[in-house]
């Protein structure tokens, strides 16, 4: 969850002769499957696509992320560029220690919607409480579950021979023998 403060009302600092935030409105936001579902319900298109979001769609997603109840429209209109940068950094954050070394860094061309992610959760028996997790973290959990459920890859004959030679060399070194 992200907590930001939106400068809602401005005051004037007579000493510095500049406008300063006189009042801030605290907002709690969550980039999650729930937010994604709300946004897709409103805009009827996949959020997780390479297509650029319009300013209306971007504001729509920020609204979908808000957990704070009864936020006045004036507060939403007062969201600053710094707030947007902070929200963007939160959305793009890794939020996990899990790394993948399988060489599949490119994004799939498949269209991923909230319903598809929910179906993955059902198939992998991931509890629905996880729908409130940071979306990147949930997608990483799904990926880990998929990897763990795959059968072990068979090694080629050359790879198997190299593995055996390496094990034999280690054993010879440990036991101090020549074979």
C-alpha positions in Angstrom: 0.0 0.0 0.0 1.1 3.5 -0.8 0.4 6.5 1.4 0.7 9.9 -0.2 -0.2 13.5 0.8 -2.0 15.6 -1.8 -1.5 19.3 -1.4 -5.1 20.3 -1.3 -5.3 23.9 -0.1 -2.6 26.4 -0.8 -1.5 29.3 1.4 0.8 32.2 0.7 4.2 32.6 2.5 4.6 36.3 2.8 8.3 36.0 3.7 9.2 34.0 0.7 6.5 35.5 -1.5 5.3 32.1 -2.8 2.4 29.7 -2.6 2.9 26.8 -0.3 0.7 23.8 0.6 -1.4 24.9 3.6 -3.3 21.7 4.0 -2.7 18.2 2.7 -5.1 15.3 2.2 -3.7 11.9 3.0 -4.5 9.1 0.5 -3.9 5.4 0.7 -3.6 3.6 -2.7 -3.1 0.0 -3.7 -1.9 -1.3 -7.0 -3.6 -4.7 -7.0 -5.8 -7.1 -8.9 -8.8 -5.4 -7.3 -7.7 -2.0 -8.7 -7.0 -3.6 -12.1 -10.5 -5.1 -12.1 -12.2 -1.8 -11.2 -10.3 0.0 -14.0 -11.0 -2.7 -16.6 -14.7 -2.6 -15.6 -14.8 1.1 -16.3 -12.7 1.3 -19.5 -13.5 -2.2 -20.9 -10.0 -2.9 -22.2 -7.0 -4.6 -20.8 -4.8 -2.5 -18.4 -1.7 -4.7 -18.8 -1.0 -3.8 -22.4 1.7 -1.9 -24.2 -0.8 0.7 -25.3 -0.3 4.2 -23.9 -2.9 5.3 -21.4 -4.7 8.5 -22.0 -4.7 11.1 -19.2 -8.4 10.2 -18.4 -7.4 6.5 -18.2 -4.4 7.3 -15.9 -6.6 9.3 -13.6 -9.1 6.5 -13.7 -6.5 4.0 -12.6 -5.4 6.3 -9.7 -9.1 6.5 -8.7 -9.4 2.7 -8.8 -6.3 2.4 -6.6 -7.7 4.6 -3.8 -8.6 2.9 -0.5 -9.4 6.1 1.4 -13.2 6.4 1.6 -15.1 9.4 0.4 -12.3 11.4 -1.3 -13.6 14.7 -2.7 -13.2 15.3 -6.4 -11.2 18.5 -5.6 -8.5 16.3 -4.0 -8.3 14.2 -7.1 -7.9 17.3 -9.2 -5.2 18.6 -6.9 -2.9 15.5 -7.3 0.5 17.0 -8.2 3.1 15.9 -10.7 5.2 14.7 -7.7 2.3 12.6 -6.5 1.9 11.1 -9.9 5.7 10.3 -10.0 5.4 8.7 -6.6 2.4 6.6 -7.7 4.2 5.6 -10.9 7.3 4.5 -8.9 5.0 2.4 -6.6 3.3 0.8 -9.6 6.6 -0.1 -11.2 8.3 -1.3 -8.0 9.4 -4.9 -7.9 8.0 -5.6 -4.4 9.7 -9.0 -4.0 13.0 -10.6 -3.5 12.2 -13.3 -6.1 14.3 -13.2 -9.3 14.0 -15.3 -12.4 17.1 -16.5 -14.4 15.3 -18.4 -17.1 16.0 -15.9 -19.9 12.3 -15.0 -20.4 12.5 -11.3 -19.8 10.4 -10.3 -22.8 6.7 -9.7 -22.2 4.3 -12.1 -23.6 2.1 -11.0 -26.4 -0.9 -12.6 -24.8 -3.7 -10.3 -23.6 -3.8 -10.4 -19.8 -6.9 -9.3 -18.2 -8.1 -9.4 -14.5 -10.3 -12.4 -15.3 -7.3 -14.3 -16.7 -5.3 -13.6 -13.6 -8.2 -14.7 -11.4 -8.4 -17.9 -13.4 -4.7 -18.5 -12.8 -5.3 -18.0 -9.1 -8.1 -20.6 -9.1 -6.1 -23.1 -11.1 -3.1 -22.7 -8.8 -5.2 -22.6 -5.7 -3.9 -19.2 -4.7 -6.3 -17.7 -2.0 -8.4 -14.7 -3.1 -6.9 -12.7 -0.2 -3.9 -12.3 -2.5 -5.9 -10.1 -4.9 -5.0 -7.2 -2.6 -1.3 -7.8 -2.9 0.8 -5.5 -5.1 0.1 -6.7 -8.6 3.8 -7.4 -9.5 4.1 -9.6 -6.4 0.9 -11.5 -7.2 2.1 -12.1 -10.8 5.5 -13.3 -9.5 3.7 -15.7 -7.2 1.7 -17.1 -10.1 4.9 -17.5 -12.1 6.7 -19.3 -9.3 3.7 -21.6 -8.8 3.8 -22.4 -12.6 7.5 -23.1 -12.5 7.2 -25.3 -9.5 4.4 -27.3 -11.1 6.3 -28.0 -14.3 8.0 -31.3 -14.7 11.8 -31.2 -14.4 13.5 -30.6 -17.7 15.6 -33.5 -19.0 19.2 -32.8 -19.7 20.8 -33.6 -23.0 23.3 -36.4 -23.1 26.1 -34.0 -23.2 24.8 -32.0 -20.3 24.3 -35.2 -18.3 27.8 -36.4 -19.0 29.2 -33.0 -18.0 27.2 -33.1 -14.8 28.5 -36.6 -14.0 32.1 -35.6 -14.7 31.8 -32.6 -12.4 30.3 -34.8 -9.6 33.1 -37.4 -10.1 35.8 -34.6 -10.0 34.3 -33.2 -6.7 34.2 -36.7 -5.1 37.8 -37.4 -6.1 38.9 -34.1 -4.6 36.9 -34.8 -1.4 38.2 -38.3 -1.0 41.7 -37.6 -2.2 41.7 -40.4 -4.7 42.6 -40.7 -8.4 39.6 -42.7 -9.4 
